[in-house]
Amino acid sequence: MSDTIRYQYEANFAALDDIQTVTNEAQALADSVNKVFDALSGVYEGQAAAMLQEQRIQISQAMDAVLIEITQTRSGGNQSQDDARALDAHLAGGF
């Protein structure tokens, strides 16, 4: 058993970068979904067009909520990394 905590900054930052890559891909998917709705909006009329618009809003809001949550989580992860690194530097200065 060891009394040492090993914080793997590089691996953690790599994981956060992976999260950003997936977030960018999800945003691109959201943009593609909006393009599909744009194309469909010219096809439907009346009540069908209104229902399509309702679905577009619901899907868009759900996707936006997920993207916001992921972005906030990644931002918190970055802040935790920065805080841990600053604490390490502070504690290392005492030796």
Biopython code that builds the backbone (N, CA, C, O; Angstrom):
import numpy as np
from Bio.PDB.StructureBuilder import StructureBuilder

atoms = [
    (1, "MET", "N", (0.842, -1.179, 0.000)),
    (1, "MET", "CA", (0.000, 0.000, 0.000)),
    (1, "MET", "C", (0.884, 1.238, 0.000)),
    (1, "MET", "O", (1.909, 1.285, 0.680)),
    (2, "SER", "N", (0.478, 2.233, -0.765)),
    (2, "SER", "CA", (1.278, 3.445, -0.914)),
    (2, "SER", "C", (0.501, 4.652, -0.380)),
    (2, "SER", "O", (-0.723, 4.723, -0.493)),
    (3, "ASP", "N", (1.228, 5.579, 0.192)),
    (3, "ASP", "CA", (0.610, 6.814, 0.677)),
    (3, "ASP", "C", (0.672, 7.923, -0.372)),
    (3, "ASP", "O", (0.380, 9.080, -0.072)),
    (4, "THR", "N", (1.047, 7.575, -1.581)),
    (4, "THR", "CA", (1.220, 8.552, -2.644)),
    (4, "THR", "C", (0.010, 8.560, -3.571)),
    (4, "THR", "O", (-0.461, 7.509, -4.006)),
    (5, "ILE", "N", (-0.473, 9.734, -3.860)),
    (5, "ILE", "CA", (-1.544, 9.901, -4.852)),
    (5, "ILE", "C", (-0.884, 10.355, -6.141)),
    (5, "ILE", "O", (-0.164, 11.353, -6.168)),
    (6, "ARG", "N", (-1.135, 9.619, -7.195)),
    (6, "ARG", "CA", (-0.565, 9.979, -8.500)),
    (6, "ARG", "C", (-1.695, 10.528, -9.375)),
    (6, "ARG", "O", (-2.635, 9.823, -9.740)),
    (7, "TYR", "N", (-1.562, 11.777, -9.682)),
    (7, "TYR", "CA", (-2.551, 12.460, -10.504)),
    (7, "TYR", "C", (-2.020, 12.502, -11.922)),
    (7, "TYR", "O", (-0.957, 13.076, -12.161)),
    (8, "GLN", "N", (-2.718, 11.922, -12.848)),
    (8, "GLN", "CA", (-2.241, 11.803, -14.224)),
    (8, "GLN", "C", (-2.840, 12.911, -15.086)),
    (8, "GLN", "O", (-3.854, 12.732, -15.760)),
    (9, "TYR", "N", (-2.172, 14.064, -15.036)),
    (9, "TYR", "CA", (-2.682, 15.234, -15.748)),
    (9, "TYR", "C", (-2.832, 14.981, -17.238)),
    (9, "TYR", "O", (-3.866, 15.304, -17.822)),
    (10, "GLU", "N", (-1.820, 14.412, -17.851)),
    (10, "GLU", "CA", (-1.861, 14.223, -19.303)),
    (10, "GLU", "C", (-3.021, 13.319, -19.718)),
    (10, "GLU", "O", (-3.724, 13.606, -20.686)),
    (11, "ALA", "N", (-3.212, 12.236, -18.984)),
    (11, "ALA", "CA", (-4.313, 11.317, -19.304)),
    (11, "ALA", "C", (-5.660, 11.997, -19.081)),
    (11, "ALA", "O", (-6.593, 11.810, -19.862)),
    (12, "ASN", "N", (-5.755, 12.780, -18.021)),
    (12, "ASN", "CA", (-7.011, 13.471, -17.744)),
    (12, "ASN", "C", (-7.301, 14.524, -18.804)),
    (12, "ASN", "O", (-8.431, 14.637, -19.279)),
    (13, "PHE", "N", (-6.277, 15.297, -19.177)),
    (13, "PHE", "CA", (-6.486, 16.292, -20.231)),
    (13, "PHE", "C", (-6.813, 15.621, -21.566)),
    (13, "PHE", "O", (-7.611, 16.150, -22.340)),
    (14, "ALA", "N", (-6.214, 14.477, -21.843)),
    (14, "ALA", "CA", (-6.523, 13.736, -23.080)),
    (14, "ALA", "C", (-7.994, 13.307, -23.080)),
    (14, "ALA", "O", (-8.670, 13.387, -24.106)),
    (15, "ALA", "N", (-8.476, 12.857, -21.935)),
    (15, "ALA", "CA", (-9.886, 12.461, -21.832)),
    (15, "ALA", "C", (-10.799, 13.670, -22.027)),
    (15, "ALA", "O", (-11.839, 13.565, -22.677)),
    (16, "LEU", "N", (-10.417, 14.802, -21.473)),
    (16, "LEU", "CA", (-11.209, 16.015, -21.668)),
    (16, "LEU", "C", (-11.189, 16.455, -23.131)),
    (16, "LEU", "O", (-12.195, 16.944, -23.644)),
    (17, "ASP", "N", (-10.061, 16.286, -23.798)),
    (17, "ASP", "CA", (-9.993, 16.584, -25.233)),
    (17, "ASP", "C", (-10.898, 15.651, -26.028)),
    (17, "ASP", "O", (-11.545, 16.077, -26.985)),
    (18, "ASP", "N", (-10.945, 14.378, -25.634)),
    (18, "ASP", "CA", (-11.845, 13.423, -26.291)),
    (18, "ASP", "C", (-13.299, 13.848, -26.122)),
    (18, "ASP", "O", (-14.099, 13.744, -27.052)),
    (19, "ILE", "N", (-13.629, 14.325, -24.931)),
    (19, "ILE", "CA", (-14.992, 14.800, -24.682)),
    (19, "ILE", "C", (-15.299, 15.980, -25.599)),
    (19, "ILE", "O", (-16.406, 16.082, -26.127)),
    (20, "GLN", "N", (-14.331, 16.868, -25.792)),
    (20, "GLN", "CA", (-14.545, 18.013, -26.681)),
    (20, "GLN", "C", (-14.742, 17.553, -28.120)),
    (20, "GLN", "O", (-15.573, 18.105, -28.841)),
    (21, "THR", "N", (-13.990, 16.556, -28.536)),
    (21, "THR", "CA", (-14.139, 16.028, -29.896)),
    (21, "THR", "C", (-15.545, 15.475, -30.103)),
    (21, "THR", "O", (-16.181, 15.740, -31.124)),
    (22, "VAL", "N", (-16.021, 14.713, -29.138)),
    (22, "VAL", "CA", (-17.371, 14.141, -29.237)),
    (22, "VAL", "C", (-18.422, 15.251, -29.190)),
    (22, "VAL", "O", (-19.438, 15.171, -29.880)),
    (23, "THR", "N", (-18.185, 16.269, -28.393)),
    (23, "THR", "CA", (-19.108, 17.406, -28.333)),
    (23, "THR", "C", (-19.191, 18.097, -29.686)),
    (23, "THR", "O", (-20.277, 18.452, -30.143)),
    (24, "ASN", "N", (-18.045, 18.286, -30.324)),
    (24, "ASN", "CA", (-18.030, 18.899, -31.656)),
    (24, "ASN", "C", (-18.792, 18.036, -32.657)),
    (24, "ASN", "O", (-19.516, 18.556, -33.506)),
    (25, "GLU", "N", (-18.629, 16.728, -32.557)),
    (25, "GLU", "CA", (-19.353, 15.813, -33.447)),
    (25, "GLU", "C", (-20.853, 15.878, -33.181)),
    (25, "GLU", "O", (-21.653, 15.834, -34.115)),
    (26, "ALA", "N", (-21.234, 15.982, -31.917)),
    (26, "ALA", "CA", (-22.653, 16.082, -31.573)),
    (26, "ALA", "C", (-23.239, 17.394, -32.090)),
    (26, "ALA", "O", (-24.385, 17.431, -32.540)),
    (27, "GLN", "N", (-22.462, 18.461, -32.027)),
    (27, "GLN", "CA", (-22.929, 19.739, -32.551)),
    (27, "GLN", "C", (-23.115, 19.659, -34.065)),
    (27, "GLN", "O", (-24.078, 20.203, -34.606)),
    (28, "ALA", "N", (-22.201, 18.985, -34.741)),
    (28, "ALA", "CA", (-22.335, 18.797, -36.189)),
    (28, "ALA", "C", (-23.587, 17.981, -36.516)),
    (28, "ALA", "O", (-24.276, 18.256, -37.497)),
    (29, "LEU", "N", (-23.872, 16.979, -35.688)),
    (29, "LEU", "CA", (-25.087, 16.183, -35.877)),
    (29, "LEU", "C", (-26.330, 17.055, -35.684)),
    (29, "LEU", "O", (-27.283, 16.961, -36.458)),
    (30, "ALA", "N", (-26.317, 17.901, -34.655)),
    (30, "ALA", "CA", (-27.443, 18.807, -34.424)),
    (30, "ALA", "C", (-27.650, 19.725, -35.624)),
    (30, "ALA", "O", (-28.784, 19.987, -36.023)),
    (31, "ASP", "N", (-26.559, 20.208, -36.195)),
    (31, "ASP", "CA", (-26.654, 21.055, -37.388)),
    (31, "ASP", "C", (-27.266, 20.283, -38.559)),
    (31, "ASP", "O", (-28.073, 20.824, -39.316)),
    (32, "SER", "N", (-26.876, 19.018, -38.699)),
    (32, "SER", "CA", (-27.430, 18.180, -39.773)),
    (32, "SER", "C", (-28.922, 17.947, -39.572)),
    (32, "SER", "O", (-29.691, 17.980, -40.533)),
    (33, "VAL", "N", (-29.330, 17.715, -38.344)),
    (33, "VAL", "CA", (-30.750, 17.517, -38.040)),
    (33, "VAL", "C", (-31.532, 18.775, -38.404)),
    (33, "VAL", "O", (-32.622, 18.694, -38.970)),
    (34, "ASN", "N", (-30.973, 19.934, -38.079)),
    (34, "ASN", "CA", (-31.652, 21.188, -38.434)),
    (34, "ASN", "C", (-31.774, 21.348, -39.940)),
    (34, "ASN", "O", (-32.777, 21.873, -40.424)),
    (35, "LYS", "N", (-30.777, 20.908, -40.683)),
    (35, "LYS", "CA", (-30.850, 20.982, -42.148)),
    (35, "LYS", "C", (-31.949, 20.081, -42.690)),
    (35, "LYS", "O", (-32.624, 20.430, -43.658)),
    (36, "VAL", "N", (-32.130, 18.922, -42.065)),
    (36, "VAL", "CA", (-33.215, 18.021, -42.480)),
    (36, "VAL", "C", (-34.560, 18.696, -42.223)),
    (36, "VAL", "O", (-35.445, 18.673, -43.078)),
    (37, "PHE", "N", (-34.707, 19.299, -41.039)),
    (37, "PHE", "CA", (-35.960, 19.999, -40.756)),
    (37, "PHE", "C", (-36.172, 21.171, -41.712)),
    (37, "PHE", "O", (-37.302, 21.440, -42.118)),
    (38, "ASP", "N", (-35.099, 21.870, -42.072)),
    (38, "ASP", "CA", (-35.220, 22.959, -43.040)),
    (38, "ASP", "C", (-35.760, 22.436, -44.362)),
    (38, "ASP", "O", (-36.643, 23.045, -44.966)),
    (39, "ALA", "N", (-35.230, 21.310, -44.806)),
    (39, "ALA", "CA", (-35.669, 20.720, -46.075)),
    (39, "ALA", "C", (-37.130, 20.271, -45.989)),
    (39, "ALA", "O", (-37.901, 20.452, -46.931)),
    (40, "LEU", "N", (-37.496, 19.690, -44.857)),
    (40, "LEU", "CA", (-38.863, 19.199, -44.702)),
    (40, "LEU", "C", (-39.881, 20.329, -44.538)),
    (40, "LEU", "O", (-41.053, 20.166, -44.878)),
    (41, "SER", "N", (-39.440, 21.458, -44.024)),
    (41, "SER", "CA", (-40.390, 22.551, -43.763)),
    (41, "SER", "C", (-41.041, 23.062, -45.048)),
    (41, "SER", "O", (-42.150, 23.594, -45.014)),
    (42, "GLY", "N", (-40.368, 22.905, -46.158)),
    (42, "GLY", "CA", (-40.953, 23.337, -47.422)),
    (42, "GLY", "C", (-41.896, 22.315, -48.031)),
    (42, "GLY", "O", (-42.580, 22.602, -49.014)),
    (43, "VAL", "N", (-41.935, 21.132, -47.456)),
    (43, "VAL", "CA", (-42.754, 20.049, -48.003)),
    (43, "VAL", "C", (-44.144, 20.019, -47.385)),
    (43, "VAL", "O", (-45.131, 19.763, -48.075)),
    (44, "TYR", "N", (-44.221, 20.282, -46.088)),
    (44, "TYR", "CA", (-45.488, 20.160, -45.366)),
    (44, "TYR", "C", (-46.181, 21.505, -45.235)),
    (44, "TYR", "O", (-45.541, 22.556, -45.236)),
    (45, "GLU", "N", (-47.505, 21.451, -45.121)),
    (45, "GLU", "CA", (-48.322, 22.639, -44.956)),
    (45, "GLU", "C", (-49.332, 22.419, -43.848)),
    (45, "GLU", "O", (-49.587, 21.289, -43.431)),
    (46, "GLY", "N", (-49.900, 23.513, -43.382)),
    (46, "GLY", "CA", (-50.985, 23.440, -42.417)),
    (46, "GLY", "C", (-50.587, 22.791, -41.107)),
    (46, "GLY", "O", (-49.529, 23.069, -40.541)),
    (47, "GLN", "N", (-51.489, 21.898, -40.631)),
    (47, "GLN", "CA", (-51.299, 21.249, -39.340)),
    (47, "GLN", "C", (-50.053, 20.362, -39.335)),
    (47, "GLN", "O", (-49.367, 20.271, -38.317)),
    (48, "ALA", "N", (-49.757, 19.718, -40.441)),
    (48, "ALA", "CA", (-48.557, 18.868, -40.521)),
    (48, "ALA", "C", (-47.294, 19.708, -40.354)),
    (48, "ALA", "O", (-46.340, 19.281, -39.703)),
    (49, "ALA", "N", (-47.289, 20.899, -40.941)),
    (49, "ALA", "CA", (-46.135, 21.794, -40.804)),
    (49, "ALA", "C", (-45.985, 22.261, -39.359)),
    (49, "ALA", "O", (-44.871, 22.369, -38.847)),
    (50, "ALA", "N", (-47.112, 22.537, -38.706)),
    (50, "ALA", "CA", (-47.078, 22.968, -37.307)),
    (50, "ALA", "C", (-46.561, 21.850, -36.411)),
    (50, "ALA", "O", (-45.763, 22.091, -35.505)),
    (51, "MET", "N", (-47.016, 20.634, -36.666)),
    (51, "MET", "CA", (-46.547, 19.487, -35.871)),
    (51, "MET", "C", (-45.065, 19.234, -36.102)),
    (51, "MET", "O", (-44.327, 18.915, -35.170)),
    (52, "LEU", "N", (-44.640, 19.377, -37.340)),
    (52, "LEU", "CA", (-43.221, 19.205, -37.660)),
    (52, "LEU", "C", (-42.388, 20.251, -36.910)),
    (52, "LEU", "O", (-41.324, 19.939, -36.374)),
    (53, "GLN", "N", (-42.877, 21.484, -36.878)),
    (53, "GLN", "CA", (-42.161, 22.547, -36.168)),
    (53, "GLN", "C", (-42.097, 22.247, -34.669)),
    (53, "GLN", "O", (-41.071, 22.495, -34.035)),
    (54, "GLU", "N", (-43.176, 21.720, -34.100)),
    (54, "GLU", "CA", (-43.169, 21.336, -32.683)),
    (54, "GLU", "C", (-42.101, 20.288, -32.406)),
    (54, "GLU", "O", (-41.364, 20.377, -31.425)),
    (55, "GLN", "N", (-42.029, 19.299, -33.281)),
    (55, "GLN", "CA", (-41.021, 18.250, -33.108)),
    (55, "GLN", "C", (-39.616, 18.821, -33.252)),
    (55, "GLN", "O", (-38.704, 18.444, -32.516)),
    (56, "ARG", "N", (-39.453, 19.719, -34.192)),
    (56, "ARG", "CA", (-38.140, 20.348, -34.378)),
    (56, "ARG", "C", (-37.703, 21.072, -33.102)),
    (56, "ARG", "O", (-36.556, 20.953, -32.670)),
    (57, "ILE", "N", (-38.624, 21.814, -32.514)),
    (57, "ILE", "CA", (-38.314, 22.553, -31.288)),
    (57, "ILE", "C", (-37.958, 21.593, -30.163)),
    (57, "ILE", "O", (-36.977, 21.813, -29.453)),
    (58, "GLN", "N", (-38.738, 20.533, -29.989)),
    (58, "GLN", "CA", (-38.466, 19.565, -28.926)),
    (58, "GLN", "C", (-37.102, 18.889, -29.109)),
    (58, "GLN", "O", (-36.332, 18.762, -28.157)),
    (59, "ILE", "N", (-36.821, 18.470, -30.312)),
    (59, "ILE", "CA", (-35.546, 17.791, -30.593)),
    (59, "ILE", "C", (-34.385, 18.768, -30.414)),
    (59, "ILE", "O", (-33.360, 18.422, -29.826)),
    (60, "SER", "N", (-34.549, 19.968, -30.914)),
    (60, "SER", "CA", (-33.503, 20.979, -30.799)),
    (60, "SER", "C", (-33.221, 21.312, -29.337)),
    (60, "SER", "O", (-32.062, 21.415, -28.936)),
    (61, "GLN", "N", (-34.271, 21.478, -28.544)),
    (61, "GLN", "CA", (-34.099, 21.781, -27.122)),
    (61, "GLN", "C", (-33.419, 20.631, -26.387)),
    (61, "GLN", "O", (-32.565, 20.862, -25.531)),
    (62, "ALA", "N", (-33.786, 19.410, -26.709)),
    (62, "ALA", "CA", (-33.168, 18.249, -26.064)),
    (62, "ALA", "C", (-31.686, 18.158, -26.420)),
    (62, "ALA", "O", (-30.845, 17.918, -25.553)),
    (63, "MET", "N", (-31.376, 18.349, -27.692)),
    (63, "MET", "CA", (-29.976, 18.289, -28.119)),
    (63, "MET", "C", (-29.171, 19.430, -27.503)),
    (63, "MET", "O", (-28.033, 19.230, -27.077)),
    (64, "ASP", "N", (-29.753, 20.615, -27.455)),
    (64, "ASP", "CA", (-29.067, 21.748, -26.846)),
    (64, "ASP", "C", (-28.799, 21.496, -25.367)),
    (64, "ASP", "O", (-27.722, 21.814, -24.864)),
    (65, "ALA", "N", (-29.777, 20.925, -24.675)),
    (65, "ALA", "CA", (-29.610, 20.645, -23.242)),
    (65, "ALA", "C", (-28.467, 19.665, -23.010)),
    (65, "ALA", "O", (-27.673, 19.842, -22.085)),
    (66, "VAL", "N", (-28.382, 18.640, -23.840)),
    (66, "VAL", "CA", (-27.294, 17.661, -23.706)),
    (66, "VAL", "C", (-25.947, 18.323, -23.987)),
    (66, "VAL", "O", (-24.984, 18.116, -23.249)),
    (67, "LEU", "N", (-25.882, 19.112, -25.043)),
    (67, "LEU", "CA", (-24.624, 19.789, -25.382)),
    (67, "LEU", "C", (-24.191, 20.757, -24.282)),
    (67, "LEU", "O", (-23.005, 20.844, -23.964)),
    (68, "ILE", "N", (-25.135, 21.475, -23.709)),
    (68, "ILE", "CA", (-24.811, 22.393, -22.613)),
    (68, "ILE", "C", (-24.292, 21.616, -21.410)),
    (68, "ILE", "O", (-23.306, 22.018, -20.792)),
    (69, "GLU", "N", (-24.940, 20.520, -21.076)),
    (69, "GLU", "CA", (-24.522, 19.700, -19.934)),
    (69, "GLU", "C", (-23.110, 19.145, -20.139)),
    (69, "GLU", "O", (-22.285, 19.176, -19.227)),
    (70, "ILE", "N", (-22.848, 18.647, -21.324)),
    (70, "ILE", "CA", (-21.515, 18.100, -21.616)),
    (70, "ILE", "C", (-20.464, 19.207, -21.547)),
    (70, "ILE", "O", (-19.382, 19.008, -20.994)),
    (71, "THR", "N", (-20.783, 20.363, -22.106)),
    (71, "THR", "CA", (-19.841, 21.484, -22.093)),
    (71, "THR", "C", (-19.550, 21.938, -20.671)),
    (71, "THR", "O", (-18.401, 22.219, -20.331)),
    (72, "GLN", "N", (-20.580, 22.011, -19.844)),
    (72, "GLN", "CA", (-20.382, 22.399, -18.449)),
    (72, "GLN", "C", (-19.563, 21.364, -17.693)),
    (72, "GLN", "O", (-18.718, 21.719, -16.871)),
    (73, "THR", "N", (-19.807, 20.094, -17.964)),
    (73, "THR", "CA", (-19.050, 19.030, -17.316)),
    (73, "THR", "C", (-17.582, 19.112, -17.710)),
    (73, "THR", "O", (-16.699, 18.992, -16.860)),
    (74, "ARG", "N", (-17.323, 19.315, -18.987)),
    (74, "ARG", "CA", (-15.938, 19.440, -19.451)),
    (74, "ARG", "C", (-15.271, 20.658, -18.837)),
    (74, "ARG", "O", (-14.112, 20.593, -18.429)),
    (75, "SER", "N", (-15.981, 21.748, -18.769)),
    (75, "SER", "CA", (-15.431, 22.960, -18.169)),
    (75, "SER", "C", (-15.087, 22.723, -16.697)),
    (75, "SER", "O", (-14.044, 23.165, -16.216)),
    (76, "GLY", "N", (-15.967, 22.027, -15.995)),
    (76, "GLY", "CA", (-15.687, 21.689, -14.601)),
    (76, "GLY", "C", (-14.484, 20.776, -14.469)),
    (76, "GLY", "O", (-13.699, 20.911, -13.531)),
    (77, "GLY", "N", (-14.334, 19.852, -15.397)),
    (77, "GLY", "CA", (-13.173, 18.964, -15.401)),
    (77, "GLY", "C", (-11.888, 19.735, -15.623)),
    (77, "GLY", "O", (-10.878, 19.481, -14.968)),
    (78, "ASN", "N", (-11.933, 20.679, -16.553)),
    (78, "ASN", "CA", (-10.754, 21.521, -16.788)),
    (78, "ASN", "C", (-10.404, 22.336, -15.550)),
    (78, "ASN", "O", (-9.234, 22.471, -15.192)),
    (79, "GLN", "N", (-11.432, 22.877, -14.899)),
    (79, "GLN", "CA", (-11.191, 23.675, -13.695)),
    (79, "GLN", "C", (-10.598, 22.810, -12.584)),
    (79, "GLN", "O", (-9.688, 23.243, -11.878)),
    (80, "SER", "N", (-11.107, 21.602, -12.431)),
    (80, "SER", "CA", (-10.570, 20.682, -11.417)),
    (80, "SER", "C", (-9.114, 20.348, -11.700)),
    (80, "SER", "O", (-8.292, 20.290, -10.785)),
    (81, "GLN", "N", (-8.802, 20.130, -12.964)),
    (81, "GLN", "CA", (-7.413, 19.864, -13.359)),
    (81, "GLN", "C", (-6.518, 21.047, -12.994)),
    (81, "GLN", "O", (-5.450, 20.875, -12.406)),
    (82, "ASP", "N", (-6.967, 22.239, -13.348)),
    (82, "ASP", "CA", (-6.182, 23.443, -13.060)),
    (82, "ASP", "C", (-6.004, 23.631, -11.556)),
    (82, "ASP", "O", (-4.918, 23.985, -11.095)),
    (83, "ASP", "N", (-7.071, 23.393, -10.790)),
    (83, "ASP", "CA", (-6.999, 23.536, -9.337)),
    (83, "ASP", "C", (-6.030, 22.525, -8.730)),
    (83, "ASP", "O", (-5.237, 22.870, -7.854)),
    (84, "ALA", "N", (-6.094, 21.281, -9.194)),
    (84, "ALA", "CA", (-5.195, 20.245, -8.673)),
    (84, "ALA", "C", (-3.748, 20.564, -9.007)),
    (84, "ALA", "O", (-2.858, 20.384, -8.176)),
    (85, "ARG", "N", (-3.516, 21.034, -10.214)),
    (85, "ARG", "CA", (-2.153, 21.380, -10.617)),
    (85, "ARG", "C", (-1.622, 22.558, -9.789)),
    (85, "ARG", "O", (-0.461, 22.558, -9.381)),
    (86, "ALA", "N", (-2.465, 23.549, -9.547)),
    (86, "ALA", "CA", (-2.055, 24.698, -8.734)),
    (86, "ALA", "C", (-1.758, 24.262, -7.297)),
    (86, "ALA", "O", (-0.790, 24.727, -6.695)),
    (87, "LEU", "N", (-2.579, 23.382, -6.752)),
    (87, "LEU", "CA", (-2.341, 22.865, -5.405)),
    (87, "LEU", "C", (-1.046, 22.075, -5.348)),
    (87, "LEU", "O", (-0.266, 22.221, -4.407)),
    (88, "ASP", "N", (-0.815, 21.246, -6.345)),
    (88, "ASP", "CA", (0.445, 20.490, -6.402)),
    (88, "ASP", "C", (1.647, 21.434, -6.424)),
    (88, "ASP", "O", (2.629, 21.214, -5.714)),
    (89, "ALA", "N", (1.567, 22.475, -7.233)),
    (89, "ALA", "CA", (2.680, 23.421, -7.330)),
    (89, "ALA", "C", (2.881, 24.141, -5.998)),
    (89, "ALA", "O", (4.011, 24.373, -5.570)),
    (90, "HIS", "N", (1.785, 24.485, -5.357)),
    (90, "HIS", "CA", (1.875, 25.158, -4.051)),
    (90, "HIS", "C", (2.520, 24.233, -3.009)),
    (90, "HIS", "O", (3.419, 24.637, -2.272)),
    (91, "LEU", "N", (2.041, 22.991, -2.968)),
    (91, "LEU", "CA", (2.569, 22.047, -1.979)),
    (91, "LEU", "C", (4.014, 21.687, -2.276)),
    (91, "LEU", "O", (4.812, 21.506, -1.356)),
    (92, "ALA", "N", (4.356, 21.582, -3.549)),
    (92, "ALA", "CA", (5.730, 21.252, -3.916)),
    (92, "ALA", "C", (6.692, 22.380, -3.544)),
    (92, "ALA", "O", (7.878, 22.139, -3.315)),
    (93, "GLY", "N", (6.184, 23.597, -3.486)),
    (93, "GLY", "CA", (7.016, 24.733, -3.121)),
    (93, "GLY", "C", (7.483, 24.683, -1.671)),
    (93, "GLY", "O", (8.431, 25.372, -1.296)),
    (94, "GLY", "N", (6.822, 23.876, -0.866)),
    (94, "GLY", "CA", (7.189, 23.756, 0.543)),
    (94, "GLY", "C", (8.326, 22.794, 0.791)),
    (94, "GLY", "O", (8.772, 22.649, 1.929)),
    (95, "PHE", "N", (8.810, 22.128, -0.255)),
    (95, "PHE", "CA", (9.881, 21.149, -0.054)),
    (95, "PHE", "C", (11.209, 21.651, -0.539)),
    (95, "PHE", "O", (12.211, 20.943, -0.440)),
]
sb = StructureBuilder()
sb.init_structure("model")
sb.init_model(0)
sb.init_chain("A")
sb.init_seg("    ")
for serial, (resi, resn, name, xyz) in enumerate(atoms, 1):
    if name == "N":
        sb.init_residue(resn, " ", resi, " ")
    sb.init_atom(name, np.array(xyz, "f"), 0.0, 1.0, " ", f" {name:<3s}", serial, name[0])
structure = sb.get_structure()
